[in-house]
Amino acid sequence: MLYYFFEYINKIYAPPGFNIFRFLTFRSALAAITALFMAFYLGPKIILFLHKNQIGEAKKEDAPQTHWSKAGTPTMGGLIIIFSVVVPVLLWGDLKSTYIILILGGTVWLSLVGFLDDYLKVIKKFPNGLIGRYKLLGQFIIGLVVGAVIYFSPEFSNFNTLTTVPFLKNVNLDLSILYIPVVIFIVTATSNAVNLTDGLDGLAIGVIAIVMIALAILSYVSGNIIFSDYLNIIYLPGSGELTVFVAALVGASLGFLWFNSYPAQVFMGDTGSLALGGAFGILAVLIRKELFIPILGGVFFMETISVIIQKTYFKYTKKKYGQGKRVFKMAPIHHHFELLGWAEPKIVVRFYIIAIILAIVSLISFKIR
């Protein structure tokens, strides 16, 4: 909204210096700063509200015993992140952009799905929260909407089903009629992957911040005809506007990490994790980097695969030998390292390091093709 206001002022009166508000990089920086300070401002207020209303994390029987002491820690802190993202984007983003509408709408929608899940678990005391198939339905709907808009909209007609193939020059994969089902799968998978990763103080939000910094760079260069041509990637007119959203998300993530770092004062809950994971998936889809998800989001991929391996192997051995066996001491894999004796902050920092390395690999892959 302020973007339009300053644009109007510049157009009518052309005061010195106001032209700077037209620059994407400047608006992105403003979005990040606004989001960071909003998180700092809202954090204590929302945490206090959650405390007063006893909206706290339940005791997790499926986590290491060291986590049992965390029962009662305020949850649903994802509200801090969502408010700190939405407001800066409304202020500094181009709300006419289809890219902004899709990413903002998708993030808010998945946050509402997560909020309903948290509400049923924490306030209504339903042990499993929102029934799994209804949660999947919510993820399916937004994946379908995003996929359908991209597939059928004339705005995306020149590249609607294409995706960049990592490490290969001049190679784009055409998903054709499979595009919409693939988008649904990606949004559902990434949303759940971040949810699985959100098991240690500061882990999920820190990794998301690292991933989003890389996505901010990719969004910007994809929407710049000079940079996209230089890097030999698909030029996506208007996609640079996503940089404003991603910058706001990075600022909000860092602000939330202030309160979520060990020992956490608040947990994001599904309100935050489903939204952040969905945002990751939708962003990858919008900038045609779907096949980079296992690399850029390698930490989330690793966490998800560990759960799949654990469950599959347990069921297989139980069926074959009558007694289930496990590959890991506990899944997701961050709990495995806890039970090996690693301190929680050490695991988190080491996962950050892995995320940074994977982000660098993702970015340099465009020049080593």
Helices and strands as residue ranges (DSSP letters): H 2-12, G 18-22, H 24-52, G 65-70, H 78-92, H 98-118, I 119-123, H 132-152, G 154-156, E 162-164, E 172-174, G 176-178, H 179-197, H 203-222, H 225-231, G 239-241, H 242-260, H 269-286, G 290-292, H 293-296, H 298-321, H 333-339, H 344-364
